C-alpha cells in the first residue's frame, strides 16, 4: 500500500493542506475542533509525518537531550533517584511529543563532545542533571546558547533556570521534629559540600540548632549507604551519648541504621534517625524510616515543563517544590 500523504489527510478531513500542516507541526493557532478533525483523519489513514521534511520547514528537531553529568563514584548504582529522574523526565517529554536523547558526560572529552553535539543543532533544548558543584558542564551548556534547564539548583546562580525541592524547609522540619521529641545530642550526616543540596540541608540543620543549647555534631558522607554507615561509626566514637541523627539522604540513613544495629543501639529508643528523600526502601528498613519526602518524579516532570515553557516563550522562572515530613517508627 502507498504511504498516506498530507493531501490525503486534508481531503479526508475536509480542510486545506496548510491546516493539516499546522496541526502536525503543533502550532497553537489551530482551532480545537479543526485539530480534532485532522487528528481523526491522521489516525484513520495511518498517516506518519515525514520528520526530515518537517524539520527542514520548522528548523526544529523535536528532540530534547537529558544530560546526566558524572556523579560521585558509586552513587548512580546505589541511588534509585537517578533512574527515577530519567524515567519521569522521559515520560513527560514523550507525552509532549518529543524525542529523547540521553547523554552521559563524565570526562573533559565527553563534555567537549556534548558541547559540539548541542551546538550542531541535533536537539532543540536540554535538561541537565548535575550534582557536583564544581562541575564545569553547566557553564559549558550555557555557552551554547541552547535553551537549557537544570534539575536542581546549581552552585553558580543565574546560569539557567532550575527546579529544585525545598531543601532548607525540609531539613528544618526534620531537625525540629527531633527537637520537639526532646532529643539533646542531635548529629547530622551531611552529603558532599560541593553539592548544593548538601550545603542547604547542612545549613538548615545548623540554623535549627543555633537558638538552642545544643551543639552541632557533623560527619561527612557522600550520599551512599557505605558512607552513611562509616559516618555513623565516626559519630558514635566522637560522642557515644548522641541520641538522634539527621542524615541528608535516605541512603546514608539506611547505612546509619545498620551501624546503630551493629553497635547495639536501639532505634528510636536510644537513637532516633531521620532521612531525606523518601525512597521506596525507607518503607522497608527496620524500623521504617522517618524522612523528608521530596517529590523527585514531580521535580523531573516540572523540569520538563520548565524547559517546554522556555522553548515556547524564550524565558522561564525557576521553581521550588514543597517537601513534607513523613513520620514513621525510626523517629
FENVEN-V31223 format. One record per helix or strand of 2 or more residues. SS is the DSSP state (alpha for helix, beta for strand). FROM is the first residue (numbers start at 1). LEN is the number of residues. If there is no record, write none. Layout:
ss:from:len
SS:FROM:LEN
SS:FROM:LEN
//
This chain:
ss:from:len
alpha:6:8
alpha:17:8
alpha:32:14
alpha:51:8
beta:63:7
alpha:75:4
alpha:80:16
beta:99:7
alpha:108:12
beta:125:5
alpha:137:7
beta:147:5
beta:162:4
alpha:167:14
beta:186:5
alpha:196:15
beta:217:4
alpha:225:14
beta:244:4
alpha:250:13
beta:272:6
alpha:280:4
beta:290:4
alpha:296:18
beta:319:3
beta:324:3
//
